Amino acid sequence: MDISEVILSPRIKMVFVDARILERSIRTFKKYSGRNLSFTDAVSMEIMNEFGITKYFGFDAHFEGVVEKIL
């Protein structure tokens, strides 16, 4: 399987960051600057907000206390 098969899978939703998500991401990045949140984390959080995703599965400690984690 090559990457194009993965990207084109109906299970995958490609999300492109538009100006609105970018602006919100910048605000989120600044808001959580004391938590060592990366800009990529801030963008991920705003994409989650955009699509109503309230929980995440992962091992990123930067999200703790900001986004609910699925154990």
C-alpha positions, 0 to 999 in steps of 0.5 A: 500500500502506498501513501496515495491509497491511504490519503484517498481512503474514505476513512480519512478526512483531509483537513486544510487549514484556512485563514479562520482556523489559522487565526484561531490557532494563533490565539490558542497558541498564545493562550497556552504559551506557558504550557509548551504547546507547539503551534502544531498542537494549537492547530490540532486543537482548533481543527478538533473544535471545528469538527466538534471533536472533544476527546483525543487518543494520544500521549501528548502531555501538552493536551492534558487539562486542555482537551479530554484524553481517551485512555 
